[in-house]
Amino acid sequence: MVDVYASFNELAAQEIEGEHYQIHVIDRGSPILILAPHGGYIEPGTLQIGKALADDCYSFYGFESLEKRRRAESLHITSSRFDEPRALDLLRRADLAISVHGRKDKEDAHTLWVGGLHERLRDRLVFSLNAASIPAKAVGAGHSLSGRDPKNICNQGRFGAGVQFEMPARLRQKLVSERQLLSQFKKILRHALQQELILLD
């Protein structure tokens, strides 16, 4: 289904901030930015998970839909066209972005799909998550949720390559409700990012 709005300007011309949507910005001046561009009723749980992953270390951006709507009226703007100015400002000052998304369970209700153009970090995360018994797989070229479009918001940091998480609904529910699992996930992500920043120094 095609998005109702092709850009943030189109959305802002019809929707009211604070009534229909809310934007969350935590600018910590970090080289890492965690994004949840489809939070609230669009992809439930992604806003809470993204904030938790950013914690007190990384900058955070979230777009939250405040209204439950039919898909045909959704505030979803696809990641390759997500151009909200506050998100772009944070991205211009971040080396690397991690975007948190939700997908339907369908035939795979347990596995985190990890994409984006930063293949080294993607593969490091997939290995570490699986080692911790959190099912994850790398998705690459040809996959519909690969996050490999250079215009994808996860690839808009200064390095031009980031990582995209596609979380099934069941995993999102578990991460929101099970603090220990979320803490474990956060530690894995933080360790992988620290290793990546060491390589970039």
C-alpha positions as CSV (number, residue, x, y, z in Angstrom):
1,M,0.0,0.0,0.0
2,V,1.3,3.4,-0.9
3,D,1.9,6.0,1.8
4,V,-0.6,8.8,2.2
5,Y,2.2,11.3,2.5
6,A,5.3,11.3,0.3
7,S,7.2,13.7,2.6
8,F,7.0,15.3,6.0
9,N,6.0,18.7,4.5
10,E,2.9,17.0,3.0
11,L,2.1,15.4,6.4
12,A,2.6,18.6,8.4
13,A,0.3,20.5,6.1
14,Q,-2.6,18.2,7.1
15,E,-1.7,16.9,10.6
16,I,-1.3,18.8,13.8
17,E,1.8,18.2,16.0
18,G,0.8,17.4,19.6
19,E,-2.6,16.2,18.5
20,H,-2.0,13.7,15.7
21,Y,1.7,13.1,16.2
22,Q,4.6,13.8,18.5
23,I,8.3,14.2,17.8
24,H,10.8,13.1,20.4
25,V,14.4,14.5,20.2
26,I,17.2,13.7,22.7
27,D,20.4,15.3,21.4
28,R,23.4,14.0,23.4
29,G,26.0,15.1,20.8
30,S,26.7,11.4,20.3
31,P,28.3,9.9,17.2
32,I,25.5,7.3,17.3
33,L,21.9,8.1,16.6
34,I,19.0,5.7,17.4
35,L,15.9,6.3,15.4
36,A,12.3,5.1,15.6
37,P,10.6,6.9,12.7
38,H,7.4,4.8,12.8
39,G,6.6,4.9,16.5
40,G,3.3,5.0,18.4
41,Y,0.4,3.4,16.5
42,I,2.3,2.9,13.3
43,E,4.7,0.2,14.5
44,P,3.9,-0.3,18.2
45,G,6.7,-0.7,20.6
46,T,9.4,0.7,18.4
47,L,9.4,4.1,20.2
48,Q,9.9,2.5,23.6
49,I,12.5,0.1,22.3
50,G,14.4,2.8,20.5
51,K,14.5,5.1,23.6
52,A,15.7,2.2,25.7
53,L,18.5,1.3,23.3
54,A,19.6,4.9,23.2
55,D,19.5,5.1,27.1
56,D,21.8,7.7,28.4
57,C,24.5,7.1,25.8
58,Y,23.2,7.9,22.4
59,S,21.1,10.6,20.7
60,F,17.6,9.6,20.0
61,Y,14.9,10.6,17.5
62,G,11.3,9.3,17.4
63,F,8.2,10.0,15.4
64,E,5.1,8.9,17.3
65,S,1.6,8.6,15.8
66,L,-0.9,9.5,18.5
67,E,-3.9,8.1,16.7
68,K,-4.8,4.6,15.8
69,R,-5.7,4.7,12.1
70,R,-6.5,2.4,9.2
71,R,-3.4,1.6,7.2
72,A,-4.9,3.7,4.3
73,E,-4.8,6.8,6.6
74,S,-1.5,6.1,8.4
75,L,1.1,8.6,9.2
76,H,3.8,6.2,7.9
77,I,6.4,7.8,5.7
78,T,8.7,5.2,4.1
79,S,12.3,5.3,5.4
80,S,13.8,6.3,2.0
81,R,11.6,9.5,2.0
82,F,11.6,10.3,5.7
83,D,12.7,13.9,5.8
84,E,11.4,15.5,9.0
85,P,13.8,18.4,9.6
86,R,14.7,17.5,13.2
87,A,15.7,14.0,12.2
88,L,17.8,15.3,9.3
89,D,19.6,17.7,11.7
90,L,20.5,14.9,14.1
91,L,21.7,12.7,11.2
92,R,23.9,15.4,9.8
93,R,25.8,15.4,13.1
94,A,25.9,11.6,13.7
95,D,28.5,9.3,12.2
96,L,26.2,6.2,12.3
97,A,22.5,5.6,12.6
98,I,20.5,2.6,13.9
99,S,16.8,2.6,13.0
100,V,14.2,0.5,14.8
101,H,11.2,-0.7,12.8
102,G,8.4,-3.2,13.2
103,R,7.1,-5.8,10.8
104,K,4.3,-8.3,10.8
105,D,5.0,-11.7,12.3
106,K,3.8,-13.7,9.3
107,E,5.8,-16.9,8.8
108,D,8.7,-15.7,11.1
109,A,7.5,-14.3,14.4
110,H,10.7,-14.7,16.3
111,T,13.6,-13.5,14.1
112,L,15.1,-10.0,14.1
113,W,15.9,-9.0,10.5
114,V,19.0,-6.8,10.4
115,G,19.8,-4.8,7.3
116,G,21.3,-1.5,6.2
117,L,24.5,-0.6,4.2
118,H,26.9,-1.1,7.2
119,E,27.5,-4.8,6.5
120,R,30.3,-5.2,9.0
121,L,28.2,-3.9,11.9
122,R,25.1,-5.8,10.7
123,D,27.0,-9.1,10.7
124,R,28.6,-8.4,14.0
125,L,25.2,-7.8,15.6
126,V,23.6,-10.9,14.0
127,F,26.5,-13.1,15.3
128,S,26.3,-11.6,18.8
129,L,22.5,-11.8,19.0
130,N,22.3,-15.4,17.9
131,A,25.1,-16.3,20.4
132,A,22.8,-14.8,23.1
133,S,19.9,-16.9,21.8
134,I,18.1,-13.9,20.3
135,P,17.3,-15.1,16.8
136,A,18.6,-12.7,14.1
137,K,19.5,-12.9,10.5
138,A,21.1,-10.5,8.0
139,V,19.0,-9.4,5.1
140,G,20.7,-8.0,2.0
141,A,20.2,-7.0,-1.6
142,G,17.0,-8.2,-3.0
143,H,15.1,-8.4,0.3
144,S,12.1,-6.1,0.6
145,L,13.2,-4.9,4.0
146,S,16.9,-4.8,3.5
147,G,17.4,-1.1,4.3
148,R,20.0,-0.9,1.5
149,D,18.7,2.2,-0.3
150,P,21.3,5.0,0.2
151,K,18.3,7.3,0.8
152,N,17.1,5.1,3.7
153,I,17.2,7.1,6.9
154,C,19.5,4.5,8.5
155,N,22.1,5.3,5.9
156,Q,21.9,9.1,6.2
157,G,24.6,9.5,8.9
158,R,28.0,11.0,8.0
159,F,29.5,7.6,7.0
160,G,26.6,6.9,4.6
161,A,25.9,3.5,6.0
162,G,23.9,2.4,9.0
163,V,21.8,-0.5,10.3
164,Q,18.1,-1.2,10.2
165,F,16.3,-3.5,12.7
166,E,13.0,-5.1,11.5
167,M,11.4,-6.5,14.6
168,P,8.4,-8.9,14.4
169,A,5.4,-7.9,16.6
170,R,6.1,-10.8,19.0
171,L,9.7,-9.8,19.6
172,R,8.6,-6.2,20.1
173,Q,6.1,-7.3,22.7
174,K,8.7,-9.3,24.5
175,L,11.3,-6.5,24.5
176,V,8.7,-4.1,25.9
177,S,7.5,-6.5,28.6
178,E,10.7,-8.3,29.6
179,R,13.2,-5.9,31.1
180,Q,15.9,-8.6,31.3
181,L,15.7,-9.4,27.6
182,L,15.7,-5.7,26.6
183,S,18.8,-5.1,28.9
184,Q,20.6,-8.0,27.2
185,F,19.7,-6.6,23.8
186,K,21.0,-3.2,24.8
187,K,24.3,-4.6,26.0
188,I,24.9,-6.5,22.8
189,L,24.1,-3.4,20.7
190,R,26.3,-1.2,22.9
191,H,29.3,-3.6,22.7
192,A,29.0,-3.9,18.9
193,L,28.9,-0.1,18.5
194,Q,31.8,0.4,20.8
195,Q,33.8,-2.1,18.8
196,E,32.8,-0.3,15.6
197,L,33.8,3.1,16.9
198,I,37.3,1.7,17.9
199,L,37.8,0.6,14.4
200,L,36.9,4.0,13.1
201,D,39.3,5.9,15.3
